[in-house]
Amino acid sequence: MDFDQLETFLEVARLSSFSRAAEKRFRTQPAISSQIRALEEDVGAKLLDRSGGKVSLTAPGKIFLRYVEDAIEARRNMMTALAEADRVPRGEIIVGANEGTCLHILPEVFAEFKRSYPDVAVNIRRSDYAKILESVTDNSVDFGVVSLPVKDNRLTIVPIHRDELVVIVPPHRPIADLKSVTIEDASNYPLVLPKSGHTRDALQALFYERKLKPQIAMEIGFQ
């Protein structure tokens, strides 16, 4: 039993005619008769009464017709849903990101994403830089959000955000009145810096390039 046989049966039942069903299905009448015969053998019941000048449904045929209509409608709905799935993304994406990214960058990004793709669920897994890269390579997340650089040749890198380093000072400090602050200006004050990570590496590189030694008052570690 297949959908082609079911659709043939449905046409014969609706039109009460093998010849008209053959025209509608672009088949020969013997081909239609063969399909109905095979279907009746498959279900083990006579579905159509061919006696007289008009084809009519038997009692089993009337029962069978209800299920055929439901099956064909379900198939049509399934094909429509699958076609829509190709046009409208659905499902879930899993994103790896660190704590700071989760708190300060991703909420705005995914608010816009959800407006565009409301049927896609977003699952964020918080982790550190190394574990995020590992999760991407072993396919346990769909993509990760980390700070550059990333030197793993197995991964494709797409820049999505550019962060800005700023100096935060009390309002009474002379440096607070400046429109912009250089790394040389910052080196004259005690600094609170992250203990590790890409931000710390970038700051260290800036101090090193200009042969400056930062006055580190406190180092902050992030989990």
Contacts in CASP RR format, 6 or more apart in sequence:
PFRMAT RR
TARGET T0000
AUTHOR 0000-0000-0000
METHOD contacts of the structure
MODEL  1
MDFDQLETFLEVARLSSFSRAAEKRFRTQPAISSQIRALEEDVGAKLLDR
SGGKVSLTAPGKIFLRYVEDAIEARRNMMTALAEADRVPRGEIIVGANEG
TCLHILPEVFAEFKRSYPDVAVNIRRSDYAKILESVTDNSVDFGVVSLPV
KDNRLTIVPIHRDELVVIVPPHRPIADLKSVTIEDASNYPLVLPKSGHTR
DALQALFYERKLKPQIAMEIGFQ
1 39 0 8 1.000
1 42 0 8 1.000
1 43 0 8 1.000
3 71 0 8 1.000
3 72 0 8 1.000
3 75 0 8 1.000
4 35 0 8 1.000
5 35 0 8 1.000
5 36 0 8 1.000
5 38 0 8 1.000
5 39 0 8 1.000
5 42 0 8 1.000
6 39 0 8 1.000
6 68 0 8 1.000
6 71 0 8 1.000
6 72 0 8 1.000
7 25 0 8 1.000
7 72 0 8 1.000
8 21 0 8 1.000
8 25 0 8 1.000
8 27 0 8 1.000
8 32 0 8 1.000
8 35 0 8 1.000
8 36 0 8 1.000
8 39 0 8 1.000
9 35 0 8 1.000
9 36 0 8 1.000
9 39 0 8 1.000
9 47 0 8 1.000
9 64 0 8 1.000
9 65 0 8 1.000
9 68 0 8 1.000
10 65 0 8 1.000
10 68 0 8 1.000
10 69 0 8 1.000
10 72 0 8 1.000
11 21 0 8 1.000
11 24 0 8 1.000
11 25 0 8 1.000
12 18 0 8 1.000
12 21 0 8 1.000
12 32 0 8 1.000
12 36 0 8 1.000
12 48 0 8 1.000
12 55 0 8 1.000
13 48 0 8 1.000
13 57 0 8 1.000
13 61 0 8 1.000
13 65 0 8 1.000
15 21 0 8 1.000
15 24 0 8 1.000
16 54 0 8 1.000
16 55 0 8 1.000
16 56 0 8 1.000
17 54 0 8 1.000
17 55 0 8 1.000
18 29 0 8 1.000
18 32 0 8 1.000
18 33 0 8 1.000
18 36 0 8 1.000
18 55 0 8 1.000
19 29 0 8 1.000
21 32 0 8 1.000
22 28 0 8 1.000
22 29 0 8 1.000
22 31 0 8 1.000
22 32 0 8 1.000
25 32 0 8 1.000
36 47 0 8 1.000
36 48 0 8 1.000
39 47 0 8 1.000
40 46 0 8 1.000
40 47 0 8 1.000
40 48 0 8 1.000
43 60 0 8 1.000
43 64 0 8 1.000
45 58 0 8 1.000
45 60 0 8 1.000
45 61 0 8 1.000
45 64 0 8 1.000
46 58 0 8 1.000
46 60 0 8 1.000
46 61 0 8 1.000
47 57 0 8 1.000
47 58 0 8 1.000
47 60 0 8 1.000
47 61 0 8 1.000
47 64 0 8 1.000
48 55 0 8 1.000
48 56 0 8 1.000
48 57 0 8 1.000
48 58 0 8 1.000
48 61 0 8 1.000
49 55 0 8 1.000
49 56 0 8 1.000
49 57 0 8 1.000
49 58 0 8 1.000
57 65 0 8 1.000
88 117 0 8 1.000
88 119 0 8 1.000
89 117 0 8 1.000
89 119 0 8 1.000
89 120 0 8 1.000
90 119 0 8 1.000
90 120 0 8 1.000
91 119 0 8 1.000
91 120 0 8 1.000
91 121 0 8 1.000
92 120 0 8 1.000
92 121 0 8 1.000
92 122 0 8 1.000
92 123 0 8 1.000
93 120 0 8 1.000
93 121 0 8 1.000
93 122 0 8 1.000
93 123 0 8 1.000
93 142 0 8 1.000
93 143 0 8 1.000
94 123 0 8 1.000
94 124 0 8 1.000
94 125 0 8 1.000
94 140 0 8 1.000
94 141 0 8 1.000
94 142 0 8 1.000
95 106 0 8 1.000
95 122 0 8 1.000
95 123 0 8 1.000
95 124 0 8 1.000
95 125 0 8 1.000
95 141 0 8 1.000
95 142 0 8 1.000
95 143 0 8 1.000
95 144 0 8 1.000
95 145 0 8 1.000
96 124 0 8 1.000
96 125 0 8 1.000
96 126 0 8 1.000
96 127 0 8 1.000
96 132 0 8 1.000
96 135 0 8 1.000
96 136 0 8 1.000
96 141 0 8 1.000
96 143 0 8 1.000
96 144 0 8 1.000
96 145 0 8 1.000
97 105 0 8 1.000
97 106 0 8 1.000
97 124 0 8 1.000
97 125 0 8 1.000
97 126 0 8 1.000
97 127 0 8 1.000
97 132 0 8 1.000
97 144 0 8 1.000
97 145 0 8 1.000
97 146 0 8 1.000
98 126 0 8 1.000
98 127 0 8 1.000
98 128 0 8 1.000
98 129 0 8 1.000
98 132 0 8 1.000
98 145 0 8 1.000
98 146 0 8 1.000
98 222 0 8 1.000
99 126 0 8 1.000
99 222 0 8 1.000
99 223 0 8 1.000
100 222 0 8 1.000
101 145 0 8 1.000
101 146 0 8 1.000
102 124 0 8 1.000
102 126 0 8 1.000
105 145 0 8 1.000
105 161 0 8 1.000
106 124 0 8 1.000
106 145 0 8 1.000
109 160 0 8 1.000
109 161 0 8 1.000
110 122 0 8 1.000
110 124 0 8 1.000
113 120 0 8 1.000
113 122 0 8 1.000
114 120 0 8 1.000
114 122 0 8 1.000
125 135 0 8 1.000
125 141 0 8 1.000
127 135 0 8 1.000
129 146 0 8 1.000
129 147 0 8 1.000
129 197 0 8 1.000
129 198 0 8 1.000
132 141 0 8 1.000
132 144 0 8 1.000
132 145 0 8 1.000
132 146 0 8 1.000
133 144 0 8 1.000
133 146 0 8 1.000
133 150 0 8 1.000
133 152 0 8 1.000
133 155 0 8 1.000
135 141 0 8 1.000
135 144 0 8 1.000
136 143 0 8 1.000
136 144 0 8 1.000
136 155 0 8 1.000
137 152 0 8 1.000
137 154 0 8 1.000
137 155 0 8 1.000
145 160 0 8 1.000
147 163 0 8 1.000
147 197 0 8 1.000
147 198 0 8 1.000
147 199 0 8 1.000
148 157 0 8 1.000
148 159 0 8 1.000
148 198 0 8 1.000
150 157 0 8 1.000
165 199 0 8 1.000
165 202 0 8 1.000
165 203 0 8 1.000
167 175 0 8 1.000
167 181 0 8 1.000
167 185 0 8 1.000
167 186 0 8 1.000
169 175 0 8 1.000
169 176 0 8 1.000
169 189 0 8 1.000
170 176 0 8 1.000
173 189 0 8 1.000
175 181 0 8 1.000
175 185 0 8 1.000
175 186 0 8 1.000
175 189 0 8 1.000
178 185 0 8 1.000
183 206 0 8 1.000
183 207 0 8 1.000
183 210 0 8 1.000
183 212 0 8 1.000
184 210 0 8 1.000
184 212 0 8 1.000
186 214 0 8 1.000
187 207 0 8 1.000
187 212 0 8 1.000
187 213 0 8 1.000
187 214 0 8 1.000
187 215 0 8 1.000
188 215 0 8 1.000
189 215 0 8 1.000
190 215 0 8 1.000
190 216 0 8 1.000
190 217 0 8 1.000
191 214 0 8 1.000
191 215 0 8 1.000
191 216 0 8 1.000
191 217 0 8 1.000
192 217 0 8 1.000
192 218 0 8 1.000
192 219 0 8 1.000
192 220 0 8 1.000
193 200 0 8 1.000
193 203 0 8 1.000
193 214 0 8 1.000
193 216 0 8 1.000
193 218 0 8 1.000
193 219 0 8 1.000
193 220 0 8 1.000
194 200 0 8 1.000
194 219 0 8 1.000
194 220 0 8 1.000
194 221 0 8 1.000
194 222 0 8 1.000
195 219 0 8 1.000
195 220 0 8 1.000
195 221 0 8 1.000
195 222 0 8 1.000
196 221 0 8 1.000
203 214 0 8 1.000
207 213 0 8 1.000
207 214 0 8 1.000
END
